[in-house]
Amino acid sequence: MVKLRLVRIGAKKRPFYRIIAIDEREKRSGRPLEFLGTYDPNLATPAIKVETEAVDAWLAKGAQMSPTVKSIVSQARRAGAAAAAAAEGA
């Protein structure tokens, strides 16, 4: 089964994560099927970049999200909706 989960690529005490699609049997830093975005928790407001179309495509194929990725993707969707609403109002 394919999982959408995080892989840590940051330095010591400076975490930085990539959101990836990977076979659940692979190790944490194994070869991913696709890179779907990034998450940087080091900033005052964590920087989140997610390709929501690619995430939706993987979910349609039966992939499952880890709880943390589910939270990050929902934050990205809310931020994207707020930005779209602000663009319409402007």
C-alpha positions in Angstrom: 0.0 0.0 0.0 1.2 3.5 -0.7 1.4 6.0 2.1 1.8 9.8 2.1 4.3 10.6 4.8 7.1 12.8 5.9 10.8 12.3 5.3 13.3 14.4 7.3 16.1 16.1 5.4 17.1 18.9 7.7 20.3 19.3 9.7 20.7 18.5 13.4 18.2 20.6 15.4 17.0 22.2 12.2 14.2 19.9 10.9 12.9 20.3 7.3 10.6 17.7 5.8 9.4 16.6 2.4 6.0 15.1 1.9 6.3 12.0 -0.2 4.4 9.1 -1.6 6.1 5.8 -0.8 5.4 2.1 -0.4 4.7 1.5 3.3 7.3 -1.3 3.4 10.1 1.1 2.6 12.2 2.6 5.3 11.7 6.2 6.3 14.4 7.5 4.1 13.8 5.0 1.2 13.2 5.9 -2.4 9.9 7.7 -2.8 7.5 7.3 -5.7 6.8 11.0 -5.9 7.7 14.2 -4.0 4.5 16.1 -3.1 5.6 19.1 -1.1 7.7 20.5 1.7 7.1 21.5 5.4 9.5 23.8 7.3 8.5 24.1 11.0 11.5 26.4 11.9 9.8 29.6 10.9 7.4 31.7 13.1 4.6 30.6 10.8 5.6 27.1 9.4 6.1 27.2 5.7 3.9 24.6 3.9 4.0 23.9 0.1 1.8 21.1 -1.1 0.8 20.0 -4.6 -2.8 19.3 -3.7 -3.6 18.0 -7.2 -0.9 15.3 -6.8 -2.1 14.5 -3.3 -5.7 14.1 -4.6 -4.5 11.9 -7.4 -2.7 9.6 -4.9 -5.7 9.5 -2.6 -7.9 8.5 -5.6 -5.5 5.6 -6.2 -6.0 4.3 -2.7 -3.0 5.9 -0.9 -3.4 6.7 2.8 -2.0 9.8 4.6 -0.2 9.7 7.9 -1.9 11.7 10.7 0.8 14.4 10.5 0.5 14.7 6.7 -3.3 14.9 7.0 -2.9 17.8 9.3 -0.4 19.6 7.1 -2.4 19.1 3.9 -5.6 20.4 5.6 -3.6 23.5 6.7 -2.4 24.0 3.2 -5.9 23.7 1.8 -7.3 26.2 4.3 -4.5 28.7 3.4 -5.1 28.1 -0.3 -8.8 28.8 0.1 -8.2 31.9 2.1 -5.8 33.2 -0.6 -8.3 32.5 -3.3 -11.0 34.3 -1.3 -8.7 37.3 -0.8 -7.9 37.4 -4.5 -11.6 37.4 -5.4 -12.3 40.3 -3.0 -9.4 42.4 -4.3 
